[in-house]
Amino acid sequence: MLNYIWLLLIVLGIASALYIDLSDLSSNKYHNNESFTLTLEFPSPVLKDTDAIYEGVAVIRAKDYNSLYGDSLERDFNVPVILTV
């Protein structure tokens, strides 16, 4: 009897996961394959012919983010990045 309960729980778990995944895919909840502008800013010029590590900032403008996701952010995203050439 306990095996049937476990089997039912596994089937319910798989069914709910499939339902949620198909729902996300059909509504394009995460905006897959849609482009937006990302600006990389570095304090010094990046030279692609030399081996170096550059620390900078990735900037996503609030205007671009709001138009893509329909949100109302007021400030830009600034995320630290490390670029290895």
N, C-alpha and C positions, 0 to 999 in steps of 0.2 A: 504494500500500500504506500509506503514511504517513497518508493521509487517512482510511482505515478505522480506524486506531489512534486518531486524534484524535476521530473520530465515536464510537467505543466509549467513550473517556474522558468525553466530554460526556454521553453517554447514562447511563453509570454514575453520574456526578456528579448529574444530575437525578434519577435513580431513588433514590439514597441520600438526597438532600435531601427528596424527597417522602415517603419512608418515615419519616424522623425527624420531619418536621412532622406527619404523620398520627398517629404514635405519641404525640407530645406533646399533640395535640388530643384524642385519645381517652382519655388518662389524666388530662387536666386538670392537668398537671404544675405549671403556674404559677398555679393557682387563679384563673382568669379569672372575672369576674362574682361574686366572693365579697367581701363587705365586711368591713372591720376598722376599729377605732377609731384615729384619728390626732388628737392634741391639738396645737393651735398655742398656744404661750405667748409673750406679748409683755410687755416690761417696762412699757409704758405702754398705756393704753386705745386701741383702734383706733376712729377716728372715720370713718364711711363717707361723710360729707358734705363732707370736706375732701380736697384733693389732698396726699397724703403718702406717704412710704416708711417702712415699719416693719421693723426687724430683730428676729427672734425665733428660736424653736426649735420644730421639729416633733418631737413625742415619740410613739414607738410603744412601748407597754408590752410587756415581755417576755412577760407572761402571755397577751396577745392574739395576739402573734406565734407563740408556742409552740402555742396551741390551733389556729391556722389551718394552720401548716406542719408540726406534729408534731415540733418541734425542742425543744431544752432550753437556751435562752438564759437567762442568769442576770441580765443587766442590760438596762435599757431602751435603745432607740435614741434618740439625741439628734442631730438634724440641723439645722444652721443654715439659716434661711429668710429671704427678703426678700419682703415683701408690699407691692405698690404699689396704692394706692387712687385 
